[in-house]
Amino acid sequence: GGGDGGGPARVCELNAEDTNAQKGYLTNIVRTTKFTWWNFVPKSLFEQFRRVFNVYYLFVVVISFIPGVSPVAPAVNLVPLVIILGFGIARELYEDVKRARNDRRLNNTGCYIVPRVTTSTRDSPSSTQLEKVKCRDLRVGDIVYLQKGDLIPADLLVLSCSDAGGQCYVSTANLDGETNLKLLQVVSAKTNAMRKPEELLRLRGTVHAQAPDPALYHFEGRLNMGAHAIPLDSSNLALRGSRLRNTAFLYGFVVYAGYDTKEALNMRIPPYKFGEIEKLLNIIVIFLCISLLVICISYGTAATVVTAGLRGYWYLGQGYIDSNQLGENVSAVVWFESFASFLILYAAYVPVSLFVTLELCRVAQTLFIQFDRKIMSRGRNAASTASNLNETLAEIDYICTDKTGTLTENIMTFVACSVDGEVVDIRKRPSALSRPASTAGSGADERSAKNLDSIKQLILAMALCHNVVPEPPDDENAVLVAHDENNDFVSDLKESGVDAGKIEYQGPSPDEVALVNAARDCGIELVARTQDAVTVSVYGQVKEYPLLAELEFNSDRKRMSVIVRDPDDQSIWIYTKGADNVMLNLVSRDASQLDILRVANENVDYFAKEGLRTLIYARRQLNEDELSAWKTKFNDAKASLEQREERVDAVSSEIEQNLVFLSVTAVEDRLQTDLPDTIAFLREAGIKIWVLTGDKRQTAESIGFSSALLDSSSMRVLHIEASSSSHAEQIARSALEDVAGDKLEEILAKYERNAEPKGRLKQKLHSWKEQIMWHRKLKADLKRDQESSSSLAIIVDGVSLQYLIDDHADLFMDLCDFCKTVICCRVTPKQKALVVRMVQALRKKITLAIGDGANDVSMIQEAHIGVGIYGKEGMNAARAADFSISEFRFLKRLLMVHGHYAYVRTAKMVNLQFYKNLVFVCAQFFYQYVCLFSGTSIHNQWYVSTYNVVVTSIPPFVIGVLERDLRPSTLMRFPKLYRAYRLRPLVGLKSVVEYTLGYGTYQAIVMFVFAYYINPRGEIFSNGQLGGLNVLGFMLSTVAVLVALAKMMMVAHWWNWIFLLSILASVVFYLCVPPFSIAVFDEIPLIGILETSYVTPTFWLYVVVTMTVAMLPDFCIYMYRVIFRRPTVVDIHQAAELRESRCYLPNFE
């Protein structure tokens, strides 16, 4: 594959197949499958045996095939292992087959190329007709012909297209999820003039390109054609996976193919995240394996001792022969055989069906999320790509959220601006910027000539300075082409009677589109845009502004500029727009501008306090000499192959100086639906919400107040804006002194202890001690200071945040513990991820990150749970996330209902899996004491095999899928229910011990004692015969199944008909085991077992008495919790639902 995009730069020749073939570049075949036909078996098995549990069970199966060791047939253990491995492999195969089909479809798609020629035949090619080949057969150096709507099969340099101006458009939605079209340019006007294959075959030149690089929008190269060196950049490169749009045809030169394409280089597997229950299960399984190993070693040693004491009983086997001929190894052989026998006999001690059942339950829970109509909007369902995190949704402590597009709609509307220092609010005065019918008007709309000119220059700047692409009204039949003498797009619109105002605009950001739309509403309309000119209709008069240069926006510059020539007087102007903190430094500081800049600062603050997004527009007139000298430097920078972007930015900054201020524009981004209510609910649920945004402080603060994150009446807002690391520490310490009170000395002492140097082991022990002792005390203290903690909010800028994270993270987190809200503004994508990492590392809390843009991906992948919102900024966040939703308000239902149910269902299912296995296996433990540790099984081998995988597997699965402790409507009304199981978790080491060593061990003792010691000779039939071991085992197996099913019915809160049917099915399956094993496997010990046992009163007496005594403690504990224990919030709401009266519930909240 392409790896990480490393490797040397490449050189390709045009129309020289033999030369390019010698370079050994990759073919265009791309596979996304994990397996091939030759590595499927070993690789899939390797994937399955990465789980410790499968390795353990394989070890058991291998031992069971050793002659004379296994107390049961090897197939008894082999069948469950095959089922488990088969399920895992089948799931992997299913997913991989889907990927393989998609790969074949793409690789076998047909495309057309210009005939391939070599250096010796290119002057006289045998054919000049396009040739059809499969995409997989494309090679570096081919010239590909594409038509509108075609998928681009490789990374292509655009040589020629249907637009006379050399512009074409592609959709990159498959790559970055952005729905707006991207504008590409042909490499030169000379190549663009070549429209036929025979013309392209005459093309000669050499392409020098950088090494394959995964960065989608970074490319540097050079095309040498004779003595001319043409610089190449990302605007000349059409990427594999994008689709040709609004362009009739395109010829492209394949510069990267297959795994070297940017699409393939970006095929990254997202980091695997472990859910909290998954981590717990690993610990429990390891503990069970260790305890089983101890038991088997102890029983093996006991068997060796017993055997040594019975030497001379030769008929019992080799270990009992009293003869010196066997040597001293007899005891060792007996110990190994006994150890192996016990390991096989107790294999079910570790639940073989747990992981399969857990996986199936999670798949079902994921389907419930995806098909929940109450979290569906905008035509999109919720999605989940990490089913193992379902239950973690119920354990969130911190939510780190983006602002734009997440808390807000990301639907931009131009609402205000400042003109000549006056704030113009379009919401209050809709016609304030429109041109009056007569400049000599009078009355309320009377404006000075200077004011009218300022308005015109602002609107003209909005219509000229942007990267917006106009789309024709009929996207299916129209192609946006150049505005020239042969194809005048504006004239076509007028002559065809099409309303140009219906043209739709697409741009890289909603802000730009909103500003261009506003310019149209105010009378200056963008009509067409090519690489050479911008055509606008200025109050009805069409004008074409030659585009002399365009200085693109990037995250470092935070601005963009265009240089145009005025068609009226041929004057040259540079128009610039950008962020206020950048633009105010570029505006001229002469005396006439000082007052304007002061007012502009005030206007920026005014707009930001209303939560509006601001941009500053400015311009300057250039002379011909200045432009010519600068253009030479600019072209040299663009042609450089080393540090091109840095050099271009530096040259661009040279001309963006001494600008004349035009205006501050304000764009409104509306809040998401039900946002304040959702945030208030989540905070009442005990979740802390941090906002991480790139917006300025004033805007973030305004959104905080409007969304109920901040409250001016009851909350003190602390702004942290530090100039140095020590300054940041001083602000944080001072704030902590104010809010911490008596606990300040303890907090600072902990802070200093953490700074002491320690060894790795001491650090680990110190961390455990801090986690167990300090945090418990601190949490208790924080509860007592809830009033003070809820009255403080922090707003910190990106620079100060970096100081705090790097040097004072502990201090900062201690301060944040007292805060109800934390807002981090002006932060970078990397800082967002660092904040999440800091919370996880210092507080050991479960974090959820939610966002909608590509700048949120790092944060989403860093958090325990990543939630992406289908946004207008693309699908990057949704694709990288573990869960995807359409609106922020759906997070409430995702956590409160789906997360809560997933936790309850998974917890009960896990507890029952461990419980039912121990109930069954314990009888085997106890029986060894009465059979002299011989390894004899008290249960029939087919009950051993089917009990765990078939007989008792369905009810836990149904509980894991359908169980619910409360109604969804109740969960959505009362936020405190979200943390109901924090103090008394349903699953954990404590619950597993309770279910196994508590209920399971007691019930197993009762069953074994009643079966063996009360009736030591086994079942006595009416004819006087003894039932023996087979009947004794059948009695124990029967009661074990019935007790386990009774326990499941007690654990389940919701007895729906599917659950009751699963209980009945388990009983039926149990009754079918004897006839099935007899018919298929000729299991003689089970012949007649049903007929003889079910007609004997003693059998039924044993079943009734044993079940009563075994289940009595369960019933007593249940009644104690109902009657005497203080009811939990869940108990209260369950009782209320049972009585169908909820009127008193708010009193308990």
N, C-alpha and C positions, 0 to 999 in steps of 0.2 A: 504494500500500500504506500501511500504517500507519506506516512509517518507524520511528523510534526511540521512538514513543509520545509525541512532543511535540505541542503544540497547546493551544488554550484549553480550559478546563473546559466541560462541556456541560450544557444544561438541556433536559429532556424532560418532556412533559406526559402524564399518564395519559389514555387514551381521547381523543386529539386528533390524528388522523392528519394533518390538514391543517397544523397548527402544527409538528409534528415534521418533515414533509416539507420545509418551508421552510428548515430548518436545514442541509440538504445533507449529511446524514450518509451514510456509505458503506453500500452494500448488503451482503448477507451472502455474496456470492460470494467464494470464496478459491481461488486457483490456486497450486500449488506448482511448476508447470512452468517450465522455463527458456525455452521457445520457445512462440510462437503460430504460427498458419498463415501470417501475413503476415511474420513476422520470422525464420522458421526458416532460410531459405537464407542471408541475410546474416549472421545471428548465429552460425550453426553454422560458416560459413566463417571468420568472425572468430576464433572459438574455435580452429579448426585452425591458422590462420596466426599465432597467438600464438607458435607454435614457430618458432624461427629456421630450423630445418632445412626446414620446409615452404615458408617464404618463399624460401629459397635455391633449392629445386627448382622452384618456380613461376617464378622468374626464368629458370632454365634453359629451361623449357618455352616461355616467351614468346619468348625469343631464337631457339629452334629453329624458330619459325614465320616468321622473317624470311627472305625468298627469298635463296638463294645463300649462306646462312651455315652452316646445319646440315649436317654430314657424314652424318647419318642422318635417316631420316624422322621428322617431329615426333611421330608416334604412339609411337615407341620410348621417348621420355621422358614423353609424356603418359599412357600406360597405367599405369606405376608410380605416378605422382602421383595418378591417379584411384583406384587401388587403396588407397593410403595414406589419402587424404582420405575415401574411401568407408567404409573401416573405422572411422575415427574418428567420422565423422558417424553411421554406423549404430549405433555403440555409444551415442552421445549420444541418438539418436532412440529407441533401445530403452528406455533408462532414463527418458526423458521421456514416452514413451507409457504406461509403467507408472504414472508420477505422474499423468498426465492421466486415466487410467481411474479411479484412486482419487479424484481430484478430482470427476469426474462422478458417481461413486457417492455421495459425501458431499453434493455440492451438490444432487443430485436426490432425496435422501432425503425422504420425506414427513413432515410434522409438522402438528399441529393448533394453531390459534390462535383466540382469542376474536374474534368479528367486529370488523373495523375500523370505527371511527366517527369522524366529524369533530366539531368543536365545535358545529356546527349540528344534527347528527343524533343525538348521543349520548344525548339525553334521550328519544328515541323511535326506537330502532334498528329496522331492518327485519327483523333476524334475531337470535335469541339462541342459535343452534346453533353448535357448533364448526365451523370451516372447515378443510379440509385444503389445505395449500400445500406447495410445495417449499422446502427449506431455503434455497436460493439467493434466494428471493423474500421472506424475512423482512426486516423493516425495524426500525430503532430506534423504539421505542414500541409494538411488538406485544406482546400477552400470550400466551405460549406455554403449551400444555398438554402435559405429559409424563407417561408412565407408567413404572413400575418397569422397569429394564433399558434405557430409551431413552438414546441418546447426546444430550448437551446441544448444541444447534445454534448457540448464540450465548452471549455473556456475559449472564446473567439475574440480576435481583434477585428473590429468592424472596419472592413475595407470599403464597402459601398452599400448604399441603401436607396430606397425609392425617393427619399427627400432630396431635392436639389441642393438644399443647404447642408446636407450631411448629418441630419439629426434623426435619431430613431428612439423608440420608447420600448421599454421592457417592464414586465411585472416581476418583481422579486419576492412575491408572497410566499413561494415555496422555500425560499432561503431565509428571509428575515421576518416573514409574516406581515410586512408593511404593504398596505393595499394601494398606496399611491404609486404612480408610474415613475420609473427612473429614466432620465434623459441621457442618451449616449451620443457620442460624436464619432464620425468616421475619422480614420487616422490622417487623411489629407484630402484636399480637393481633387488632386490628381487621381487617386484611387476611386473616389466617389464618381468620377466621370465614366468609369468602366462599368457598364451595365449588362454585358453579355459574357458568356464563358470564354469566347475567343479573345475578347479584350483582356480579360483577367489572366489568360495564359501568357500574354506578352509582358506580364508584370515581373520585374526583377528587383530583388532587394534582399536584405538580411535583417532579421528581427533579433535584437538583443533584449532578453527579458530576465527579470530577477528570478531567483529560485522559487519553486512553488511555495506559496505562503497562504496560511488559512485566513488571514485578515480579508474579509469580503470586499472592503472598499479601499484597499491599499494595493497599488500596482505601479511599478516603475519599469520603463523600458525605452527602447530607441529603435526606430526603423530607419535603416540606411538605404537610401535609394540614390545610387550614383554618388554625387558629391554632397547630397543633402542628408542631414540627420534630423529626423522628425521625432520629437519627444512623445512618449506614450505614458498615459496614466490610467487610472481606474475608469475615467469617462470614455475610454476607447475599448474597454473590455466587457464583452457580454458573457455573463457567467452561466455555466451549466446549471440547469434546474430552473432558470428564469424562462419567461415566455414572451415572445415577440408580440407587441401590441401597437395598434395605431400606425403601423408601418407596413406597406404592401409587400416589400421583399427586403432581403438583406444578404450580403455576401460576407462571410467571416473566415478568418484564417485561424486554424486550430493551433494555439500556442501551448495549452495544457490539456491533457487527455486523461481519462480514467481516474486513478487515485491521486493524480497530481492536481486535479481541479479543486477549486476552493470549496465546492460543495462536499466533495469526498473528504478533504482535509478537515472539515468542520463536523464530520460524523463522530461526535464524542458521546460516550456513554455517561449519562449523569451519575453523580456519586450515589452509591447505595447507602440508604439510611436505615438504621435499625430502629424499630419501634421499641417502646419501653417494655412491653410484654415479651417481645422477642428476646431482648436482653435478659429478662428474668427467666425465660424458658431455658436459655443456654446455661444459666447458673444452676437451675433445678436439675436439668438433665445430667450435667457434670456431677452434681451432688449424688444423684441416684446411681450413676455409674460407679462412683467411688464407693458408695455404701453397698451396692451389689457386689462389688469386688471384695470388700471386707467380709461380707456374709459368705460368699463362695469360698474364700480362703479359710474362714473359720470352720465352715461345714466340711470342707475337704480335709482339714486337719483332724476334725472330730471323726470323720470316716476312717482315716488312717489309724487313729488310736483304737477305734472299735474293732477294726479288722485285725489289728495286731493282737488284741485281747481274745480273739476267737480263732486263733491259729489251730489247725487240726481238723476243722470242719471243712474237709476238702471239697465236699459237694456244693459248697457255696460259691466256689470260684477260685481263681488263681491266687488272689490275695490271702485266702484263708488256708492255703496248703502249708503245712508245717514241715518244711524241707530245706536243708542248707544248699541244695542244688540250684535253687533260684537266686542265690546271692543276696547282696545287701540292697539291691535296687528295687526290691519288691515294694517297699513303703513309698518310694518316690513315684513308682508307676501307679500305685493305688491312689496316691494324693493327686496326681495329675488327672487321672481318669475321673476321680470324684469331683475335683474342681471343675473340670469341663462339663460333667453331667449336671452339676448344680447350675452352672452358667446357662446351659441350654434350658434347663427346667424352669429357671426364673427369668427367662428372656422377656416375658410380658411385664416384668416389674417396671421396665421402661416402656411407656405406652407406644406401641408401634404405630397406632393409627392417629396419634395426636397431630402430627405435622400435616398429614393428608387432610384430616378433618379441618384443621385450622386454615389451610390453604383454600379449601372449598368454601368455608364460611366467609372468608374474606372476599372471595370472588362474588358471592351472593350479596354481601354488604356493599360492595362497589357498584353492583348493578342497581341496588336501591338508590344510591346516590345519583347515578347517571340518569335514571328514569323518574326522578322526583320532579314532578311538574311544578312544585312550589319553589324550586330554585332554578327555574328555567325562564329565560327572557331573551329578547332580541334574537329569537330563533335558535338559541344555543342551549343545550343541556349542560349540566355540570359534568365534569370528567375527572377520572382518577387514574393515575399511572403508578401508584404506590399503595396497593391494597394492604401491605403489611403495616401501614401507618394509620389505618382506620381508627383503631382504639386510642391512638395518641392524640387524636382530635379532642378527646375528653379531658386532657391533662395539660392544656395550655396555660402558661403563667404570664408570658409576655407576647404581645403582638407588635411587630415592627412593620409599619405601613408606609408606603409611598403616599404622596398627596395627589399630584396631577394624574387624573384618569383613574385613581383608586378611591380617594375621598371625594374627588370632583368628577364631573361628567366627561371632561376633556372635549366638550363641545364649545368651541370658542366663538364669542360674539364681540365685535368692536362696539364699545359702549361710551368711551370718553377719550378726550385728548386735551392738550393745552395749546392754545393759539395766541401768540403774543402775550404770554403770561396769564391768559384767561382760561379757566377750566371750562370746557364745553362738554356737557353730559348729554349724549344722544338719547338716553332714556327719557330725559325731561324735555329736550328740545330736538325732536327727530329731524327737523329741517335745518338745523343750525349750520351744517357744513355744505348744504346743497347750494348751488349757484342761483341767486335770485333771477327772476325773469328780466329784470332791468336793473342795471347798476345804479340807476338814478332813482330808485324806489325810495319810499319814505315810510315811516312808521316803525313798528317793532322790529322789522327785519332790516332796517337801514344799517349798513356797515360801511366803514371807510374803505377806500381803495387799497390802503396798505393791508388792512385786515383781510380783504378779499384775495389779495395776492399771496398772503401767508397761507390761507386756506388752500388755494390752488397748488402752491408748491408742496404742501404736506400731502395732499391727495395724489399729486403727480409722483411724489417719492414713493408712496404706498403702491402705486400701479407699476412702477419701474423697478424698484429694488426688491427682488425676491427670486425664488427658484420655482415659482408656480408654473404648472403646465396647463394651458387651456385645452379642454377636450371638446370636440364637436358634439352637437346634440345627439346624433345617431352614431353611437360607437360601433355598431355592426357594419355600417356601410360607408363611413367616412374615414379618411386618413388625414391626419394633420400634416400638411406639407408646407414648404417654404413660401414666403410671401415674395414673389418675384414677378417679372413681367410675363412669364408664361403661365403662372398659376397663382393668381391673386386670391388668397383665401378670403380676405375681407370683401373683395368684389363679389366672389362666389356667394358669400352669405347674403349680401344685399340683393344680388340679382335673383337668387332663389327664394327670396322672401323669408328666409329663416331669421328669427329673432336672435341677434347675437347675444342678447342678454341671457339667453337660455344656455349659453356655453357653461359647462361645469369646469371647475378648477380643481387640480390636484397638486399637492405640494408636500414637501418633506415634513411639515408640521402643521397642525390645525391653526396655529397662530397666523402663519403666513396666508393661508387660504382665507381666514377671517378678515385680514387687512385688505386683501385684493378684492374680496366681495364688498367690503365697505367702500373702497374706492369706486367700484362700479355704482353702488347705490348713491354715491355723491356726485356722479357725473363723469368720472374718468375711468374708462373701462378697458381692461386688458383684452385684446382681440387675438393676437398671435405672438408667438415667441420663438425665435430661431437662434442659432449660435451667432448670428451677425446683427440681429435687430430685434427690438421690442416694439410691437405695433399696438397703439392704444387709440381709443376714441375719446378725444378731449372735448367734452360738452357737445358731442355730435360730430366733431371734425376728426377724421382719421389721420393720425400722424405716425410716421415710422421713425423711431429713434435708433440710429446705428449703435450697436453695442460694441464698444471699443475694448472693453476688458470686464471680466467678472472675477471678483475676489470672494471665494466661497467661504461659507460659515464653517467653523469647527469648534469643538469644545474648548480649545485653548484660546482662540481669538475671541469667541463669543460675539462675533459681528460678521456682517457681510457687506460688500460694496459692489456697485456697478458704475462703470464709466461710460457715459453716453454722449452723443452729439445732438444738440438741439436742432431739429430740422428747420426751425424758423430763422435763426440767426447764425447757425453753424458754431455756436459756442460749445465748449466741452465742460461737462459737469461730472463730478463724482458724488454719488448718493450713497450714504452709509447708514445702516441701522444696527442696533445691538443693545446689549444689556447696559443698564445705567451706570454700573460701577466701572465699565470699560469706556463707554462713550463720553462720559463727562471729562475724562482725561484727554480726549482727542479734540475737544472743542477749543477753539481759539480763546486765549485768556486776555484779549485786549479789553479796553475800558468799556466798550459798547456791549460786551458779552457778559461782564461780571454780574450785573443785575439779572440778566436772563438766566444765567447758571444758578444763581441763588433761588430764583423762582422755580426753576426746573427741579432743583432738589426738593423744594417744598411740595411740588406737584407729584413727584415720584413717591414721597412719603404719604401724601394724601391718598393716592390711588392704591398704594400697597396696603394701607390700613383698611381699605374696603375689600381686600382680598383679590384685587385685580392684577393681571400680569402686564408689566410695562415694558416698552421698548422706546428708545430715543432715536429720532431721525435727525440727520445733519447732512450738509452738502458743502461743496466748495467748487469754484470755477477754476479750471486748469487752462494753461496756455499750451500751444503746440510744442514748444521746445521742451517744456517740463514733461509733457506726456511722452514725447519721443525718447527722451533720455531714460525715463523710468521704464518704458515699454521694452527697451533693449535689455535692461537688467532683469526685468520680469521674465522675458522669454529665455534668457540664459539660465535663470533659476529653474524654470520649468523643464529645460532640456538636461539638467544635471542628473546624473545617475546615483549620486551619493547625497544623502540628507536633503532630498528634493523638497519634502514638505517643510522642513525647517527654513530652508533658504527662501521658498516661496512666501512663507509667512513673514519673514523678515523684510523682504522687498515690499510686500503688500503694506506693511506698517509704515513704510517710508512715505507713501502718498496719502495715507489716511491721517493726516495731521492738519492742525489749524482749521478745523471744520467750522462751519457756521450752523449754529443750532436752529433746528426747524420746529420740533415738537416732541412732546411725550405722548405716546399712545397707550391706551389702556384697554385690555381685552378681558372679558369676564368668562370665567370657567365655573359653571353652576355646580352646586353640591349634588352628590349622589342622592337618590331617593331614600327617604327615611334615615339619612345618615345620623343626625343627632340622637334619635331614639335608639338606633343600633349601637352607637358608641356608649350611650348611657347604660344600656342593658349589659353590654360586655363588661363594663367597669363594675357594675353591681355584681356580676358573676365572679369578681375577684381577679380579673385579667388587667394587667397594666398595659397601656397603649403608648407606644413611642412612635412619633411621626418623623420620618427621615426623608427630606426633600431637598432638591437643588434650588428651590425658590429662595428669594430674599427673605430676610427676617420679618419684615412688616407683613408681607403676603402670607407667610406661614402663620404668623400670630393672628391675623384676621380670620383665616380659615379655622384656626383653633377655637376662636370665640363663636363663630357661626355654627360650628359643628358640635358644640357643647364639650369640647375637650378642655376649653378654658372657660372660667366663670369670673367675670369682673367683680361680682358682688361678694364672693366668698373665697377668692383665690388670689394669692400673691404671686406675681410672675417675676422670676429672676432671669435677667439677661446676662449671659456669659459671653463677653467679647474681649478676649485677652490678646495682648500684643506679644506675649512671651510665655514660655512654660512656667516660669516662676509666678507670673501674673495670674495665669490660669489656676495654679495651685492656691494662690492667695484668695482668689474669689471663692473657690470651692470650700476652703477651710473656713472662711468667714461665714459663708452661708450655712455650713454644717454646724458651726457654733450657735447660730440663731435657732436652728430647728431641732438639734439633737438634745440640748439641755443637759440633764444629768448623765446621759449615756455617752457624752463626748469623750471623756477620758478613756472609757473602755474601747470605743471605736478607734481612737488614735493609738491606743496601746496595741490593738490588733493590727493596725496599719503598720506600726513599727516592727512588730514581730514578723510580719510577712516580708519585711525588707531584710531580715537577718539572713546571712548566707547559711545554707544547709546542704548536706549531701542529698543525693537523689532519694535514698531510702528514708532519710529523716524528713525530707520534703513531703514524701508520700504519706508517712505516718502523721505528720503535722496537718496535712490536708484532710485526712480522715478525721482527726481529732477536731479540727475546726468545723468540719461539716456536721459532725455528730453533736458537739457540745455548744460551740459558739453560735451557730446559726439558729439553733432551737431557742437559745436565750434571746437572741436579737429579735427573732420573730415574735416572741412573747412580748418583748418590750415595744415592738412596733405596733402591736395590737392596742396596747394601752395608750399609744400616742396617735391614734387614728385621726384625731381632729387636726393635729399639726401636720401630719403627712398629707392629708387631703387638701390642705390650704396652700400648698406650694407647687408651683410649676416652673420648669426650667426651659429656657430657649437658648440654645448654644449654636454658634456659627461653626462652619467647617474648620476654620483655622484653629479656633479654641478647642474644638472637639479633638483634633489631631494631637494637640499638646496633652490633653487629658488622657487620651487612650495610650499614648506612647510613654508618658512619665508618671501619671497619677490615676491609673485606672481604678485602683482600690478605693481611693478617696472619692473619686467621681461616682462610683457605684454606691458607696455608703450614703452620699448625698441624694442620689436618685431613689434610694430606698424610702426616703421621706417624701417623695414627690408623687403627686397624683398623675401628672402629665409631664412628659419629656418631649420636646420638639427640637430636632437637629436640622438646621437649615444650611443652605449653601454646601451640601455634602456631595462628594463624588460617589460613584458606584462602589469603589473600593472601600470607602469609609462606611458605607451602609453595611457591607459584609463584616467589617471590623467591629462595628457596634454589636451586631448579632453575636459574633464570636466572643466579645467581651462579656456579654450577659451570660452566655452559656458557661464560660470558663470560671467566672467569679461567683456566680450565683447557683450554678448547677440546676438551672430551671429549664423548662420546656419552652422553646420559642417558636413562634409562627411568624413568617414574613410574607407579606402580601404586596403585590405590585402589578403593573400592567405593561411596563416598557422594558426595552433591552437593558436599560441602566439598572433594572431591579433584579436581573438574573443572578448576579453574584450573591446578593442578599438572600434570594429565594433558595439557592442551592446550599447556602451556609446554614440556614435555620433547620431545626428539627423537622418542621413542616413548612413546605413552600406552597403558597396559594397564588395562582396567576389569574389575572382578570383579562378576559378577552377585550382588548382595548383598541383605540384608534391609532395607537402608536405601534401596532403590530401584534403578532402572536408569539414573540420571543418569550415573554414571561409565562404565558400559558403553556408553551411547549416545554419549558424547563421546569415547570412546577410539578408538585406531587398531586395537587388538586387544582382544578380550574373552574371558575364561576364567572357569571356575567356582570354581577354587581356586588358591591361591598356588603349590602344589607343581607345577602344570602349567606354571608359568613356566620351569621347568628344561627340559622337553621342547620348549617353544616356542623357547627360545634355542638349546639344544644340538643339536636335530635340525632343526627347521624353519628356524631362522635360519642354521645352518651350511650346510644343503643349499641354501637360497636364495642364499647368498653364493657358494658354489662353482659352482652352476649358472649364475647370472647372470654371474659373472666369466669363466667359460670361454666362454659364449655371446658376450659382448661382445668378447673378444679375437679370437675366430674371425670375427666379423662384419667387424671392421676388417682382419683378415689376408686373408680371401678376396677382399675387394674390391681391396686393393692388388695382390695377385698378378695379378688380371685386368687392372687398369688400367695397371700398369707397362709392359706390352707396348706399350700405346698411346704411353706416354712415349718409349720407346726407338725406336719405329718412325718418329717424326717426324724423327729425325736422318738417316734414309736416304730419306725421301720429301720432303726439302727443306721441312719444316714446312708442308706443304700442308694439314694437318688431315684427311688420309685415315685411315679407321679400318682397323686390321689385322684386327679381329674383325667378323664379320657383324653387321648391326644388330640382328637378332633374338636373337642370342646376348648382345649387349650388354644388351638389354632383359630377357631372361629369366634370365640368369646369377644376378643378385642376388636377384630377387623369387621365382623359382620353382625353378631347378635346384639351387642350393646353399643354399636357405633351410630345408629340412626338418631335416637333421642338427643344425644349431645349435639349432633349436627343441626337438628331442628332448633334446639335452644340457641345455638350459635348463629342461626339465621333469623329466627322469628321472635325470640324472647324480647319482652319489653316490660319494664317495671312501672312505667308511667305512660300516660297518653302523650302524644306529641303536642297537643294543645296545652297541656299542663307544663311541659318543659319549656314551651315558648313564652309562657306567661310569667314564670317565676325564675329569675336569674340565679338565685342562691342554690337551686338544684344542680347547677353545673359543678359546684365543688362539694356536692353531697358525699362523695366517696373518697375525698382526700384524707380525712382523719381516719376513716374506717374503710380502707381499700378492699375491693371484692376479691382481688387476686394479689398474691405476694407470697413470700416465704411463710408468713404466718398462716395464711389461708390454706396453703398446700399442706403444711404440717397439721392443721386442724382437720382437714379432710382425710388425710392418709393416716397419720399416727393417732389421730383422735377417732373419728367415725370409722374409718376403714379397718384399723387394727382391732378395735373393740368388736365390731360386727363379725370379723373373721374369727376371733376367739370364740364368740358365742356359737357361730355355725359349726366350728370344728368340735368344740366341747360337746355340744348337743348331739352331733352326729356320731362321734367316736366313743366318748367315755360313757355317755348314757346308754348307748346301744353298741357295745364294743364288737359284737359279732356281726354287725351289719343288719340289714333288713331281714325279718323272718316272715316268709310267705305262708299262706294258708296250708300248703302241703307239708310244712315243716322244714323246707329247705332254707339254707342261708343264702342271702344275696351276695355276700362276699365284697371284695374290693370294688368291683364294677358298680354295684348298686350303691355302695357307700359314696363313691365318687360322684355318681349321678345325683344323689340326694344333695351333696354339697354344691355341685354345679347349679342345680335347680334353684336352691335357696340363694346362692350368690347372684344369679341373674335377677331373681325377683326382688331381692333387697336393693340391688343397684338401681333397678327401674323405679322402685318405691322412693329411693333417695332423689332420683332425678325429678320425680313428680313433686317432691317437697321443695326442691330448689327452684323449679320453674314457677314464675309468678303468673304467667299468662297461659292458661290451659286452652289453647285453640284446638280446633278439630284436627289439624295436621299433626300437632304434638301428640294428641291422644292416639291417633292412627299409628304414629311411629312407635309408641309403647306397645300397641297391639301387634305391630309387625315384628318387633323384637321377640315377643313371646312365640309368634308363629315360626320365626326363623330358628329359634331354639328347639322347638319341637321337630323341625325338619332335619336337624343335624343327624340324628340316628338313622332314619331311613335313607338319607342321601349318602352318608358315609358307608352304609352297608351295601347299597346298590352300586356305588361307584368304586369304592376302595375295599369292599369286602371286609369291613370292620367287624369281626366276629364278636368282640366283647360287648358290643351294643345290641346284638340280636336279642330281641324280646324284652329289652330294658323298659320300654314304655308300657307294654302290655302288663308286665308283672308289677311294676311300681305303682301305677295309677289305680290299681284295684285294691291296694293294700292300705288299710286305715292308718297303720303306723307311719307311712310315708306322709300322708296328709296332716297327721298330728304333728310330726316333726316340722313340716313346712309352716304351719300356723303358729306353733309355739316359738319356733326359732325367729320367724319374722317379727313377732310381737316383741320379744325380748331384745332383738337386735335394733329395732327401730325406736324403742322406748326412749333412750337418751335423746335422740333427734327430736322427738316430739316434745320432751320436757324442756330442752334448750329453746326450741321454737316458742313454746308457751311462755317461758321466762322472758324472752326478748320482747314478746308482745305485751305482757302484763306488767312486768316489773322494771324493765330497762327504760331509761328515758328515751322517748321516741325521737328518731331522727327526722329531718325534714322530709325524707323520702317516705318514712312511715306515715307521717301526717297526711301527705298528699295521696298516698295509696288508700288510706282510710277514707279520705274525702271522696275519692273517685268511687270507692265501693258504695258509699252512702249517697252518691250523686248530689252532694250539697257542698258547694265551694264558697259559700258566702262568708264563712269565718276564716278562710285561708289567709287573706291579707294580714290578719292579726298576728299570724305566726311568722310573717316575713320580717 
